[in-house]
């Protein structure tokens, strides 16, 4: 059964980039433009397998999302990877302390994302290299 990945980023272009990078995975991509939207999506879709999270977003940023998701127990059942451009180092450290499974700095090489995903889903999310 394909994995379901929630992309949480305020840039539509970044969402398109993720879709391109994830093309060779057997997975379904779900989009949220900020942390609040992500929480609403998670309340409706209980089968999300992975969250790729930006830090700098309007409405609810990535750290605020991590704090709320941690309180709700989401972090215990769904791995979160922080993928962010700028931002304060303490925000990234805070996200990791709240339970994020990893961090990538944008821009990243697709292989770096593939490697990180492989550590989270070593045998269940298949990547078919072209």
C-alpha positions, 0 to 999 in steps of 0.5 A, a space after each residue: 500500500 502506498 505511503 501518504 506524505 504530507 507536505 507542509 510549506 507555504 510555497 506552491 513552487 516548493 510543493 511542485 518541486 516535492 512532487 517532482 522529487 517524489 515522482 519515483 516513489 509509490 506514494 501519495 502527496 497531500 498538501 498543506 500551506 501552513 501548520 494550521 492547515 496541516 493540523 486540519 488535514 491530520 484531523 481528517 486524514 488519519 493515514 498520513 505516514 510522513 510529514 515534510 515540514 517547513 519552519 517559516 510559514 504564515 498563520 502557524 509556523 513549523 515550530 508552532 506546529 511541532 509544539 501542537 502536534 507533540 501535545 496531540 500525540 501526532 509526533 509519536 505516530 507520524 515521523 516529521 522531517 524539517 526541511 527549511 531554508 533560513 530561520 534561526 538555528 534554535 528553531 531547527 533545534 527546537 523542532 528536533 527536540 520536539 521529535 523531528 526525525 531529521 533536518 534538511 536545509 533548502 535547497 537540497 539534493 534529491 538524493 539527500 531527501 531519498 537517503 533520509 526517507 530511506 532511513 525512516 522507511 527502510 523497506 516499505 517505501 520503494 524508490 525506483 531510480 530512473 
